[in-house]
Amino acid sequence: MGLFGKVEAFFGGGEEERHSHSHSGYQCDELHPEEHSANRFQSFAAPSSGNIKWFVDGCSYFWAVSEALQRAQESIYILDWWLSPELYLRRPPSRNEQYRLDAMLKAAAERGVKVHVIVYKEVEAALTLDSAHTKHALEKLHPNISVFRHPDHAPAGYDIASEIGNSFKNLTNFNLATMSKDTLKAIYGAADDVVLYWAHHEKLLVVDRNLVFMGGLDLCFGRWDTNSHPIADAHPGNVDNIIFPGQDYNNARIFDFADVGNWDQNQLDRTKSSRMGWSDVALSMNGPIVSDLVSHFVDRWNFMYDAKYNDKDPGKYIRLSMPGNYGSSQRGYEQEGSEEQEYEERRGGGGMLSRFTESLADEMGNLGLSEGHRSHHSHRSHRSEEYDDERSYDRRSSRGGARIQLTRSCTKWSSGHATEHSIANAYVSAITNARHFVYIENQFFITATSDEQRPVSNKIGAAIVDRIVRAYEEGQPFKVWVVMPAVPAFAGDLKSKDALGTRAIMEFQYNSISRGGHSIIQKLVAAGIENPREYIGFYNLRNYDRINTSRTLRQAESRSGVSYEDARRYHDDYDSSNYDRYQRQAQSVPDDTQDTVSAAYMKNGPNISNIPWNGAPEDEFNAFVSEQLYIHTKLLIADDRLVICGSANLNDRSQLGTHDSEIAVVIEGPTTLDSYMNGERYEASEFAASLRRQIFRKHLGLLPDQRWDQPTQNWLPVTDAPNDYDWGSSADRLVEDPLSPDFLNYWEDVAHTNTKVFSRAFHPVPDDSVRTWDDYDNFFSKHFIIPTAKGDDKKPKDGEEGKVPYGHVVPEEFPGGVEELKDWLGRIRGNLVNMPLQFLIDVEDIAEEGLTLNGLTDELYT
C-alpha cells in the first residue's frame, strides 16, 4: 500500500461533522448548538456595544498598537496566524529600535505584564511561518511571556506515523493535487487530536482586558504599509532611511518568505525588484464588547492548555480566568480560577481607559492636534447624549456606543466546541437585507450560487444573486463592488507547473464570478439581466514606483567599495564596518532624487514629469516598476450603515466553521450622519460612511500622500481619540453618494484609465487581452525574465537577451523614451484597476486537465 493509501486507511476517509453549508438554503439553524439559537447569526456571543475606530493600512494601525503595548500594565493577549518578533511597529527602524515588537513585549514583561501568545503551528512543508522561531524567540526574553502553538500535525502511536511525518516534508501543491479525493480529504481533515492542514487564522490583540485590536493584520512581516503604498525602498544617499528592513521588503510574486528566523537575510534585491504593497483594514475597540473577545481568547488558551500544554509542560503554564461578568450559561463558558482572577477582581472601572483619558491632552498636544482641529462637524451629525463632547467619548464604554457583535468560525478541532459559522450567517444577512449597496473587499472570492458548484459550499454568492435579481425585478438601483487581488500572492510564473495551486485558486474565483455555468454573472444573465455590470463590478488594485538607482548609488558604491545591498544587509544585522564605510561616502554625494514617487498618484501629489532624477534618461526609464497592490482586507460595508470586519476570507476555509478558525465583528451605528444615497437625503452611520469613503478615496487617489513619521489622531488607539475625517471636503463630497451617476462615472473612469496605462507600460498578467496561453507568451513571457520560486532568475539565461526583469517597463511600448512613459504614468490616479474577467477565458482548464481540484480547494483557499 502506498503512502497516501496508508493515510486514507489511517484516517478512515476523514469523516467530517455534517455542517458544511452544502444545503440549498442559507441558514442551518437546526445544526447550531441550542445555547446559540437565541443570538443573532447563531453566534456564541449576543450583540454588545463599545467604542470603535478604524485603521486603513498598517502604518497607523501598528503605531496605535505600539501606544497600547507601551502602556500595558497587567496583561497582553495575542492571537495570530503569524507573528514576527522582529517586526518594527514604527518606521524607519533606524530611529525606532524601542518599537520593535520583541523589544516592546520584553519591556512589558519586565514591568510585570503577563504576555500570552497563541500562534498557528504551520505545516512546515506548506508555509514558511516558522512558529517555532516565534515561540523560542519570545519565551527566552522573559518568564512572563508564554507562547502556545496549535494545532499539532503529525500522528503518533501508529506504525505509519514516521513515514507520514517524513513524507509531509516533501509535499508540494502539485503532488497534493494528484491524490485521490478521499486521500486529500483525510490529509486536510482532522481525526481525533490530529489536525493537518486547517489553520488558526484570527488576528487579535487585547491589552489589560480593556482595549482590543483586531481585523486583517497579523503582527508579522509584509503587513506594514502606508496609504500611498511605496514599493521602492532603496536609499543610496542614506541607508538609515530604509523603511522595510530585511524580509519585511517582500514581493510574494517573486520570492516567498524564507528562513524567517534569519529575518535580515533577503533574496529580493531592492535595487532591481519592487516590493508588493499591502492593503488592509483593522479596528480598535473598548467597552463591553471587549469582554466577548477576552472570553474568546481565554477559551482558546484553556482549550489548548488542557489538550496539550498541561501534560507536555506541567507547571510551566497556567489556565486563564474568564472575565468576571462572563459566566453566562448562554455562552457555555465556566469561570476558571487562576492567578489572573486576582487582577479581574481588583480591576474595577479603572485600568487602561482611565490612564489613556488622563493622558489624552498630552498626546494631542504632542501630535499638534488642538481641540479646534478635531473634525466632528456636529452640524452634520445627530449624536446621542454620550457623544456631546470629546471627554464623554472617552468615558462612554460603560454607557453604550456602537452596536457590535462578535461572530466566528470554529469547530471541535480549533476550539473544542460544536461547529459555528456565524460569520457566514452575518455575511448572508447583510447582503440579503441591504437596501442600496454592498461593498466587499477581500483577499479571496470563492463562493457558490447553488449546490451544483461543489466542492464550494458557502452560499454567499447565492445571496448576492438573489439580492441583485430582486433589485432588477423591483426596478430599484442596487450596486455591489468586489475588490480583490488580481493574483493570489504565491511566487512564480503563472504558466509554470509550480503555479498549479495559484491557477487552481484563480479558476475557482473565475467560476464564482463569471465562468463555469453557475457563476454569479451567468446566473444574473439567466435571470434576464442583460448588463450585470449595472449591478456588480469586480476590481483589483495596482501601483507603480521608481527605484532610486540614480548616479548616487553607483558613486557611493565606487567610493566606498561596498555594494548598496551589502550595506543594507550590514544595516539590518548591525554589522557596522561595511555599513559605516558606505554611509560616509554616500552622504558626501549630492543627490535630489526621491527614493519613492508614490506620492505622484495621490491627492495634491507632484507631477511625475517634474520629479528630479540624478542620472541618465535610460536609467530612469529602467527604474520604474509596478506590482499588484495586494488586498488582504476582510471587509463588507452595506448601505453606509453596517460593517463586517475581521479575519475571515470569502471562501470555504474561512466561512464554513469546520475549517480555519476566524473572528469578525458586525458593527452598526451609533452616530447618524446626514448624507445622500442615489441623489436623495439619507441617514448613514458615521462609522460605516467614514470607513467606506476613506477606502474609496484611497483607491481613487483622493487622499494625500501618507508619511510614515507624521502621526495624526488616526494613529492612536480608540481610547485616545476617535477617527478624524474631513467631512465636507471636496474629495469627501465626490465619494459621499455611492450611487450618484457622477461618482459611478468617476470610479469607472479612474479604473479604466489606470488599467489602460498599466497594461501598456508594464504588461501585467492577468490582462483581458490574454485569452489563451499563446496570448500569455506574446503579451508577457517574451518580454520578461520570469520570476521563479527557486531564485535562479537573477541572470539572463539562453533566450532571455533583450528581456527586462519582471515588473519593469516594456521598452518597445515607448519609442519616445522616459518622457513619453512619464506622460502616460502621470494619468494614473490611486490604484484602482478593472479585474480582467477575460483572462485565459478560452482555456478550458486553467489549472490542469484532470486535476483533482476538490483537494486543492481545501489546501489553497486561505
C-alpha positions in Angstrom: 0.0 0.0 0.0 1.4 3.4 -1.0 1.9 6.3 1.5 -1.4 8.1 0.7 -3.3 4.8 0.8 -2.0 4.3 4.3 -3.0 7.9 5.2 -6.5 7.2 3.9 -6.7 3.9 5.8 -5.4 5.5 9.0 -8.0 8.3 9.0 -10.9 6.3 7.7 -11.7 8.7 4.9 -11.6 11.8 7.1 -15.3 11.8 8.2 -16.5 15.3 9.0 -19.2 16.7 11.1 -22.3 17.3 9.0 -22.3 21.1 8.8 -20.9 22.4 5.6 -23.3 24.9 4.0 -23.9 22.4 1.2 -27.7 22.7 1.8 -29.8 24.5 -0.7 -30.6 27.5 1.5 -28.5 29.9 3.6 -29.5 29.0 7.1 -29.0 25.8 9.1 -30.3 26.7 12.5 -31.1 23.1 13.3 -27.4 22.3 13.2 -26.3 25.1 15.7 -25.9 24.5 19.4 -29.1 25.2 21.2 -27.5 27.7 23.5 -26.6 29.9 20.5 -30.1 29.8 18.9 -31.3 33.0 20.8 -28.4 35.0 19.5 -28.4 36.8 16.1 -26.5 34.9 13.4 -26.4 32.0 15.8 -23.2 33.4 17.3 -21.9 32.3 20.7 -22.0 36.0 21.7 -25.1 38.2 21.9 -24.9 41.7 20.4 -22.9 44.0 22.6 -21.6 47.6 22.4 -18.5 49.7 22.6 -16.4 52.4 21.1 -14.7 51.5 17.8 -12.1 53.0 15.5 -11.0 52.0 12.0 -7.4 51.9 10.6 -6.8 51.7 6.9 -3.4 50.1 6.3 -0.7 49.1 8.7 1.2 52.3 9.3 -1.4 53.9 11.5 -2.6 50.6 13.0 0.8 49.4 14.2 1.6 52.8 15.6 -1.6 52.5 17.7 -0.6 49.0 18.7 2.7 50.4 19.9 1.0 53.0 22.0 -1.1 50.3 23.7 1.8 47.9 24.3 3.9 50.8 25.7 1.2 51.5 28.4 0.2 47.9 29.2 0.2 47.2 33.0 -1.5 43.9 33.6 -1.8 41.6 30.6 -1.3 41.3 26.8 -3.1 38.6 24.8 -2.1 38.0 21.2 -3.8 35.6 18.8 -2.1 35.5 15.3 -1.7 33.3 12.2 1.9 34.6 12.0 3.9 36.7 14.4 7.3 38.1 13.6 9.2 39.1 16.8 11.4 41.4 14.8 8.6 43.5 13.3 9.0 47.2 13.7 5.8 48.9 14.7 7.1 52.3 13.8 9.4 53.3 10.9 12.1 53.9 10.0 13.7 51.2 12.0 16.9 53.2 12.5 15.1 55.6 14.7 12.6 53.3 16.4 14.5 50.3 17.9 12.5 50.5 21.0 9.3 49.9 19.0 10.4 46.5 17.6 7.7 44.0 18.7 10.0 41.7 20.7 11.6 44.8 22.5 8.1 46.1 23.4 6.9 42.7 24.7 10.1 42.3 26.7 9.8 45.7 28.2 6.2 45.0 29.2 7.1 41.6 30.7 9.8 43.4 32.8 7.1 45.7 34.1 5.2 42.7 35.4 2.8 42.4 32.5 1.8 38.8 31.7 2.1 38.2 28.0 0.1 35.3 26.5 0.5 34.5 22.8 -1.2 31.9 20.6 0.2 31.3 17.1 -0.8 28.9 14.4 1.5 25.9 14.2 2.0 25.6 10.5 2.7 22.6 8.3 6.3 23.3 7.6 6.2 21.9 4.1 3.4 24.2 3.0 4.2 27.5 4.8 7.3 29.4 5.9 6.0 31.0 9.1 8.4 29.3 11.5 6.2 29.4 14.5 8.9 27.6 16.4 11.1 30.6 16.0 8.3 32.8 17.2 7.8 30.7 20.4 11.5 30.4 21.2 12.5 34.0 20.4 9.7 35.3 22.6 9.8 32.9 25.5 13.5 33.4 26.0 13.0 37.1 26.6 11.3 36.8 30.0 9.4 34.3 32.1 6.3 36.4 31.9 6.0 35.6 28.2 4.1 32.4 27.3 3.5 31.1 23.8 1.2 28.3 22.6 1.4 26.8 19.1 -1.6 24.9 17.8 -2.6 22.5 16.2 -0.2 19.5 16.1 0.0 17.8 12.7 1.9 14.6 13.0 0.0 11.4 14.1 1.6 9.5 16.9 1.4 6.0 18.2 0.9 4.2 14.9 3.4 2.3 12.7 3.0 4.6 9.8 3.5 7.8 11.8 7.1 8.3 11.0 6.6 7.5 7.3 3.8 10.1 7.1 5.7 12.6 9.1 8.8 12.4 6.8 6.8 12.4 3.7 5.0 15.6 4.7 8.3 17.4 4.2 8.2 16.6 0.5 4.6 17.6 -0.1 4.0 20.3 -2.8 0.9 21.8 -4.2 1.5 19.8 -7.3 1.7 16.3 -5.8 -1.1 17.1 -3.4 -3.2 17.9 -6.5 -2.6 14.4 -7.9 -4.0 12.5 -4.9 -7.4 10.9 -4.8 -10.3 12.8 -3.2 -10.6 10.5 -0.2 -6.9 10.7 0.5 -6.9 14.5 0.3 -10.0 14.7 2.5 -8.1 12.6 5.0 -4.9 14.7 4.9 -6.7 18.0 5.1 -9.2 17.0 7.7 -9.0 16.1 11.3 -9.2 12.9 13.2 -9.1 12.7 17.0 -6.3 15.0 18.1 -4.5 15.2 14.8 -5.1 18.2 12.6 -3.1 18.6 9.4 -3.9 21.5 7.1 -6.5 23.7 8.8 -5.3 26.9 10.3 -5.9 29.3 13.2 -6.4 32.5 11.1 -7.6 35.0 13.7 -5.7 38.3 14.4 -6.4 39.6 17.9 -4.6 41.7 20.5 -6.1 42.5 23.9 -4.3 44.9 26.3 -5.2 44.9 30.0 -8.5 43.2 29.2 -9.7 46.6 28.3 -8.6 47.5 24.8 -8.8 45.4 21.7 -7.2 45.4 18.3 -8.4 43.1 15.5 -9.0 42.8 11.8 -6.9 41.6 8.9 -3.4 42.5 10.1 -1.1 39.9 11.8 1.8 41.3 13.7 4.2 40.0 11.1 6.4 40.9 8.2 4.9 42.2 5.0 1.9 43.9 6.6 3.2 47.4 7.5 2.4 49.9 4.7 1.1 53.4 4.2 -1.9 54.7 2.3 0.4 55.6 -0.5 1.9 52.1 -0.7 5.5 52.9 -1.8 7.0 49.8 -3.5 10.6 51.1 -3.8 12.8 51.3 -0.8 16.4 51.9 -2.0 18.1 54.9 -0.3 21.6 55.2 -1.8 22.2 58.5 -0.1 21.4 57.3 3.4 20.9 53.7 4.3 19.3 54.7 7.6 16.2 55.8 5.7 15.3 52.2 4.9 11.6 51.7 5.7 11.2 48.0 5.1 14.2 46.1 6.8 15.3 42.6 5.9 12.5 40.3 4.8 9.9 43.0 5.5 10.8 44.1 2.0 8.8 41.3 0.3 7.3 40.5 -3.0 5.5 37.2 -2.8 5.0 37.2 -6.6 8.8 36.7 -6.9 10.1 35.1 -3.7 8.1 33.8 -0.7 9.5 34.4 2.8 12.3 32.0 3.6 14.1 31.1 6.8 12.4 33.9 8.7 14.4 33.2 11.8 17.2 34.9 9.9 14.9 37.8 9.1 17.6 40.2 7.9 18.6 37.9 5.0 16.6 38.7 1.9 16.7 37.2 -1.5 14.9 40.1 -3.0 17.3 42.7 -4.4 15.7 46.1 -3.7 17.8 47.8 -6.3 16.3 45.6 -9.0 12.8 44.5 -7.8 9.9 46.2 -6.2 8.2 45.0 -3.0 4.4 44.3 -3.2 2.2 46.7 -1.4 -0.3 45.5 1.3 -3.8 46.9 1.6 -5.7 46.1 4.8 -8.2 47.3 7.4 -8.2 46.8 11.2 -10.0 48.0 14.2 -9.6 49.2 17.8 -12.3 48.8 20.3 -13.1 49.2 24.0 -16.2 49.0 26.2 -18.4 46.0 26.8 -17.5 44.2 23.5 -14.0 43.6 24.9 -15.5 41.0 27.3 -16.5 38.8 24.4 -13.1 39.0 22.8 -11.3 38.3 26.1 -13.6 35.3 26.6 -12.8 34.1 23.1 -9.1 34.3 23.8 -9.3 32.7 27.3 -11.5 29.9 26.0 -9.0 29.2 23.2 -6.0 29.3 25.6 -7.6 27.0 28.1 -8.6 24.6 25.4 -5.0 24.3 24.2 -3.7 24.2 27.8 -6.0 21.2 28.6 -5.4 19.4 25.3 -1.6 19.9 25.1 0.4 22.0 27.4 -0.7 20.8 30.8 0.7 17.4 30.0 3.6 18.5 27.8 5.0 21.2 30.1 3.5 20.6 33.6 3.8 23.6 35.8 5.1 25.9 33.1 1.9 27.5 32.0 -1.4 28.4 33.7 -5.1 28.5 32.8 -6.7 31.9 32.5 -9.9 33.2 34.0 -13.0 34.2 32.2 -14.0 37.9 32.6 -15.9 38.4 35.9 -19.1 39.3 34.0 -18.8 36.4 31.6 -20.3 33.4 33.4 -23.5 33.3 31.3 -24.6 29.7 30.5 -25.9 31.2 27.3 -22.3 31.2 26.1 -21.4 27.8 27.6 -18.3 29.0 29.4 -17.4 28.4 33.1 -15.4 30.6 35.4 -11.9 29.3 35.7 -9.7 30.2 38.7 -6.1 31.3 38.4 -3.7 34.0 39.5 -5.3 36.1 36.8 -8.5 36.1 38.9 -7.0 38.5 41.4 -6.5 41.0 38.7 -10.0 40.6 37.4 -11.4 41.2 40.9 -9.4 44.3 41.6 -9.6 45.8 38.1 -12.9 47.6 38.7 -13.6 50.5 36.4 -10.1 51.9 36.2 -7.2 50.5 34.4 -6.1 51.4 30.9 -9.1 53.5 29.9 -8.6 56.0 32.7 -4.9 56.2 32.1 -5.5 56.9 28.4 -8.1 59.6 29.3 -5.8 61.3 31.7 -3.0 61.5 29.0 -5.3 62.5 26.1 -4.5 66.2 26.3 -0.7 65.5 26.3 -1.0 63.1 23.4 -3.0 65.5 21.3 -0.6 68.3 22.2 2.4 66.2 21.2 0.8 65.5 17.8 -0.1 69.1 17.2 -3.8 68.3 17.4 -5.6 71.0 19.3 -9.3 70.9 20.2 -10.1 73.0 17.2 -8.5 70.6 14.8 -10.7 67.7 15.7 -13.3 67.3 12.9 -16.7 66.2 14.1 -18.9 68.6 12.2 -21.8 68.4 14.7 -23.9 70.3 12.2 -23.9 67.2 10.0 -24.4 64.6 12.7 -27.1 63.5 15.1 -25.5 62.3 18.3 -27.0 60.8 21.4 -26.1 62.3 24.8 -22.8 60.4 25.3 -21.3 62.0 22.2 -21.8 65.6 23.2 -18.1 66.3 23.7 -14.7 64.8 23.4 -14.3 63.8 27.1 -17.6 62.0 27.1 -16.4 59.9 24.1 -13.5 58.7 26.2 -15.8 57.7 29.1 -18.6 56.1 27.3 -17.5 52.5 27.4 -20.0 51.9 30.2 -22.7 53.9 28.6 -23.2 52.2 25.2 -21.6 53.2 21.9 -21.8 51.4 18.7 -23.8 48.1 18.5 -21.1 45.5 18.0 -21.5 41.7 17.8 -18.7 39.2 17.8 -19.0 36.3 15.3 -16.7 33.5 14.5 -15.9 30.3 12.6 -14.8 27.4 14.8 -15.3 23.8 15.4 -14.1 20.9 17.6 -10.5 20.8 16.3 -10.0 24.6 16.7 -11.9 25.3 19.9 -13.4 22.2 21.4 -16.9 23.5 20.6 -19.6 22.4 18.1 -19.3 24.0 14.7 -20.2 27.7 14.5 -20.2 29.7 11.2 -21.9 32.9 12.4 -19.6 35.0 10.2 -21.1 33.3 7.1 -24.6 33.9 8.6 -23.8 37.6 9.1 -22.5 38.0 5.5 -25.6 36.4 4.1 -27.9 38.5 6.3 -26.0 41.7 5.4 -26.3 41.1 1.7 -29.9 39.9 1.8 -31.1 42.9 3.8 -29.0 45.6 2.1 -31.2 48.3 0.6 -28.8 50.2 -1.6 -25.3 48.7 -1.9 -22.8 46.2 -0.7 -19.0 46.8 -0.8 -16.8 43.7 -0.4 -13.0 44.0 -0.1 -11.4 40.6 0.4 -8.3 38.6 -0.2 -10.3 35.8 -1.9 -13.7 35.5 -3.6 -14.7 31.8 -3.8 -18.4 31.1 -3.3 -21.3 29.2 -4.7 -24.7 30.2 -6.1 -26.1 26.6 -5.8 -25.2 23.1 -4.9 -24.1 22.5 -8.5 -20.9 24.4 -7.7 -19.4 21.7 -5.4 -16.9 21.4 -3.9 -17.5 25.0 -3.0 -20.2 25.1 -0.3 -20.7 28.6 1.1 -23.7 30.3 -0.4 -22.7 34.0 -0.1 -22.7 34.0 -3.9 -26.4 32.9 -3.9 -27.3 35.7 -1.6 -25.6 38.2 -4.0 -27.5 36.8 -7.0 -30.9 36.8 -5.1 -30.4 40.4 -3.9 -29.5 41.7 -7.3 -32.3 39.8 -9.1 -34.8 41.3 -6.5 -33.5 44.8 -7.3 -33.8 44.2 -11.0 -37.4 42.9 -10.7 -38.4 45.8 -8.5 -36.7 48.3 -10.7 -34.6 49.6 -7.9 -30.9 50.8 -8.1 -28.6 48.5 -6.3 -24.8 48.1 -6.6 -22.2 45.5 -5.4 -18.5 46.3 -5.6 -16.0 43.5 -5.1 -12.3 44.5 -4.8 -9.9 41.6 -4.6 -6.3 40.7 -5.7 -5.5 40.1 -9.3 -3.4 37.0 -8.4 -3.1 35.1 -5.2 0.3 36.1 -3.7 2.2 33.0 -4.4 5.6 33.1 -6.1 6.3 32.1 -9.7 5.3 32.3 -13.3 1.6 31.6 -13.7 2.3 29.2 -16.6 4.8 27.1 -14.7 3.9 23.7 -13.0 4.9 25.3 -9.7 2.0 27.7 -10.1 -0.6 24.9 -10.2 -2.1 25.9 -6.9 -2.3 29.5 -7.8 -4.1 28.8 -11.0 -6.5 26.5 -9.2 -7.5 29.3 -6.9 -7.9 31.6 -9.9 -10.1 29.1 -11.6 -12.3 28.7 -8.5 -12.6 32.5 -8.4 -13.5 32.9 -12.0 -16.0 30.1 -11.7 -17.5 32.1 -8.8 -17.6 35.3 -10.8 -18.3 34.7 -14.5 -17.5 31.2 -15.7 -18.3 27.5 -15.3 -22.1 27.7 -15.8 -23.1 28.6 -12.3 -21.3 31.8 -11.6 -22.8 35.0 -10.3 -22.7 36.8 -13.6 -24.1 33.8 -15.5 -26.9 33.5 -13.0 -27.8 37.1 -13.4 -27.9 36.8 -17.2 -30.1 33.8 -16.9 -32.5 35.9 -14.8 -32.8 38.3 -17.7 -30.3 41.0 -16.7 -28.6 41.9 -20.0 -25.9 44.0 -18.4 -24.9 42.7 -15.0 -22.2 45.4 -14.7 -25.0 47.8 -13.9 -25.4 45.9 -10.6 -22.0 44.3 -9.8 -18.4 45.1 -10.6 -15.1 43.4 -9.9 -11.8 45.3 -9.4 -8.2 44.9 -8.5 -5.5 47.3 -7.2 -2.1 48.1 -8.8 0.5 50.8 -8.3 3.9 51.9 -9.5 7.1 53.4 -8.2 10.6 54.3 -9.2 13.6 52.6 -7.6 16.4 55.1 -6.8 19.2 53.6 -8.8 20.4 57.1 -9.7 24.1 58.2 -10.1 24.4 58.5 -6.3 24.2 54.7 -5.9 27.0 54.0 -8.3 29.2 56.8 -6.9 28.7 55.7 -3.3 29.4 52.1 -4.2 32.6 53.1 -6.1 33.9 55.4 -3.4 33.2 53.0 -0.5 34.0 49.7 -2.2 30.8 48.4 -0.7 27.7 47.5 -2.7 24.4 49.0 -1.7 22.9 45.6 -1.0 25.8 44.7 1.2 25.5 48.0 3.1 21.8 47.3 3.5 22.4 43.8 4.9 25.0 45.2 7.3 22.5 47.8 8.4 19.9 45.1 9.1 22.2 42.8 11.0 24.1 45.5 12.9 27.5 44.8 11.3 28.8 48.3 11.3 32.1 48.0 9.4 30.9 48.0 5.7 27.7 49.9 6.6 29.8 52.8 8.0 32.1 52.8 5.0 29.2 53.1 2.6 27.3 55.7 4.7 30.3 58.0 4.9 30.8 58.1 1.2 27.0 58.1 0.3 26.3 61.2 2.4 29.1 63.1 0.6 27.4 62.6 -2.8 24.8 65.4 -3.6 21.5 64.0 -4.9 18.0 65.3 -5.1 16.5 62.1 -6.4 13.5 61.0 -4.4 13.6 57.4 -3.0 9.9 56.9 -3.8 7.5 58.6 -6.2 4.3 57.0 -4.8 3.0 60.5 -3.9 2.6 61.2 -7.6 -0.7 59.3 -7.9 -2.1 60.6 -4.6 -4.1 63.9 -3.9 -2.0 67.0 -4.5 1.0 64.9 -5.3 3.8 66.1 -7.6 3.6 65.7 -11.3 5.7 62.6 -12.1 7.3 64.5 -15.0 8.7 67.1 -12.6 10.2 64.8 -10.1 14.0 65.1 -10.5 16.4 62.2 -11.4 20.1 62.3 -11.0 21.2 60.2 -13.9 20.8 59.1 -17.5 17.3 59.1 -19.0 17.6 55.4 -19.9 18.5 54.6 -16.3 15.4 56.4 -15.1 13.3 54.5 -17.7 14.6 51.2 -16.3 14.0 52.3 -12.7 10.2 52.3 -13.0 8.4 49.3 -11.6 4.9 48.1 -11.0 3.2 45.4 -9.0 -0.3 44.5 -7.9 -1.3 46.1 -4.6 -2.2 43.0 -2.6 -5.6 43.1 -1.0 -5.6 41.3 2.4 -8.7 43.1 3.7 -11.7 41.1 5.1 -14.4 43.7 4.9 -18.1 44.2 4.0 -19.9 47.5 4.1 -23.6 47.7 3.5 -25.7 50.9 2.9 -23.2 53.0 4.8 -24.8 51.6 8.0 -23.4 48.2 8.6 -19.8 46.9 8.7 -18.4 43.4 9.0 -14.6 43.3 9.6 -12.3 40.7 10.9 -10.0 37.9 9.8 -12.4 35.8 7.6 -11.8 35.5 3.9 -14.6 35.0 1.4 -14.1 31.3 0.8 -14.9 27.9 2.3 -11.9 27.8 4.5 -12.9 30.9 6.4 -16.7 30.7 6.2 -17.7 27.1 6.9 -16.6 26.9 10.5 -15.3 23.3 10.1 -12.1 24.5 8.5 -10.0 27.5 9.6 -10.8 29.4 12.8 -11.8 33.1 12.3 -13.3 36.1 14.1 -15.2 39.1 12.8 -17.4 41.8 14.3 -20.6 43.2 13.0 -20.8 47.0 13.6 -23.9 49.3 13.4 -24.1 52.9 14.4 -24.1 54.6 16.8 -23.8 58.1 15.3 -26.0 59.1 12.4 -24.9 61.3 9.6 -26.8 63.4 7.1 -25.7 62.0 3.8 -27.0 61.2 0.3 -27.9 58.0 -1.5 -28.9 57.9 -5.1 -29.4 61.7 -5.0 -31.8 61.5 -2.0 -31.1 62.7 1.5 -30.1 59.7 3.6 -29.2 58.9 7.2 -26.0 57.0 7.3 -23.8 55.7 10.1 -20.8 57.9 10.7 -18.5 54.9 11.3 -19.5 53.0 8.3 -19.7 56.0 6.0 -16.3 57.4 7.0 -14.6 54.0 6.6 -16.2 53.5 3.1 -15.3 57.0 2.0 -11.7 56.7 3.3 -11.2 53.5 1.4 -12.8 54.8 -1.8 -10.7 57.9 -1.7 -7.5 55.9 -1.2 -8.3 53.7 -4.2 -9.1 56.7 -6.3 -6.1 58.8 -5.3 -8.2 61.3 -3.3 -6.1 61.0 -0.1 -2.8 62.9 0.3 0.5 61.1 0.5 0.9 59.5 3.9 4.2 59.9 5.6 5.4 57.2 8.0 6.8 59.6 10.5 4.0 62.1 10.8 1.4 60.6 13.1 -2.1 62.0 13.3 -5.2 61.5 15.5 -6.0 58.4 13.4 -2.8 56.7 14.5 -3.9 56.4 18.2 -6.0 53.8 20.0 -9.7 54.2 20.3 -9.2 55.1 23.9 -7.2 58.2 23.0 -9.3 59.7 20.2 -12.0 58.8 17.6 -11.4 58.8 13.9 -10.7 62.1 12.4 -12.3 62.5 8.9 -12.6 65.7 6.8 -16.4 65.8 6.3 -17.5 68.1 3.6 -14.2 68.5 1.8 -14.2 68.5 -2.0 -12.8 64.9 -2.0 -15.3 63.8 0.5 -18.2 65.2 -1.5 -17.0 63.3 -4.5 -17.5 59.9 -2.8 -20.4 60.9 -0.5 -23.2 59.4 -2.6 -22.0 55.9 -3.9 -25.0 55.6 -6.2 -24.8 59.0 -7.9 -24.1 59.0 -11.6 -21.2 61.4 -11.1 -19.5 59.1 -8.6 -20.1 55.9 -10.6 -18.7 57.5 -13.7 -15.7 58.8 -11.9 -15.0 55.4 -10.3 -15.2 53.7 -13.7 -13.2 56.4 -15.5 -10.3 56.0 -13.0 -10.4 52.2 -13.2 -10.4 52.3 -17.0 -7.6 54.9 -17.3 -5.4 53.2 -14.8 -6.0 49.8 -16.4 -5.0 51.1 -19.8 -1.8 52.7 -18.6 -0.6 49.8 -16.6 -1.4 47.4 -19.4 0.7 49.3 -21.9 3.6 50.2 -19.7 4.1 47.0 -17.7 2.2 44.2 -19.5 0.9 42.8 -16.2 -0.9 39.5 -16.1 -3.8 38.8 -15.8 -4.9 41.0 -18.7 -8.1 41.0 -20.7 -6.1 40.7 -24.0 -4.6 37.4 -22.8 -7.3 34.8 -23.7 -5.0 31.8 -24.4 -1.6 30.5 -23.3 -0.2 31.7 -26.7 -1.5 35.2 -25.9 0.2 34.9 -22.5 3.5 34.2 -24.2 3.2 37.1 -26.6 2.0 39.6 -24.0 4.1 38.6 -21.0 6.6 35.8 -21.4 8.5 37.2 -24.4 9.2 40.5 -22.6 10.3 39.4 -19.1 12.8 37.4 -17.3 10.3 35.3 -15.5 10.4 35.2 -11.7 10.8 31.8 -10.2 10.4 30.5 -6.7 13.9 28.9 -6.9 15.5 32.3 -7.3 17.5 31.4 -10.4 16.3 34.4 -12.4 19.0 36.9 -11.4 21.0 36.4 -14.6 19.6 36.1 -18.1 19.6 32.6 -19.4 19.5 31.4 -23.0 16.7 33.1 -24.9 16.4 35.9 -22.4 18.6 38.5 -24.1 16.6 41.7 -24.6 14.1 40.9 -21.9 13.6 43.1 -18.9 13.2 42.0 -15.3 9.7 41.1 -14.1 7.7 44.2 -13.1 9.7 46.7 -15.2 8.5 48.7 -18.2 8.3 47.1 -21.7 10.7 49.3 -23.7 9.1 48.8 -27.1 5.9 50.4 -25.9 7.6 53.8 -25.5 9.7 54.8 -28.5 9.7 58.3 -27.1 11.7 57.1 -24.0 11.2 58.1 -20.4 9.4 61.4 -21.2 6.7 59.5 -23.1 6.5 57.0 -20.3 6.1 59.6 -17.6 3.4 61.4 -19.7 1.4 58.1 -19.5 2.2 57.4 -15.9 1.0 60.9 -15.0 -2.5 59.9 -15.9 -2.7 57.3 -13.1 -4.8 58.2 -10.0 -4.8 56.0 -7.0 -4.5 52.3 -7.6 -7.9 51.1 -8.8 -8.0 48.9 -11.9 -10.6 46.7 -13.6 -10.4 43.0 -12.9 -9.6 41.2 -16.2 -12.5 38.8 -16.4 -11.5 37.6 -19.9 -8.1 36.4 -18.8 -7.5 32.8 -20.2 -11.2 32.6 -20.9 -10.5 30.4 -24.0 -8.5 27.9 -21.9 -10.8 25.1 -20.9 -9.0 24.2 -17.7 -6.7 27.0 -16.2 -5.3 24.7 -13.6 -4.6 21.4 -15.4 -6.6 18.7 -17.2 -7.7 16.0 -14.9 -6.6 17.9 -11.8 -8.2 16.8 -8.5 -9.5 20.3 -7.7 -11.6 19.0 -4.8 -8.4 18.6 -2.8 -6.7 21.8 -3.8 -9.9 23.6 -2.7 -9.2 22.9 0.9 -5.4 23.3 0.9 -5.2 26.6 -1.0 -8.2 28.7 -0.1 -6.6 30.6 2.8 
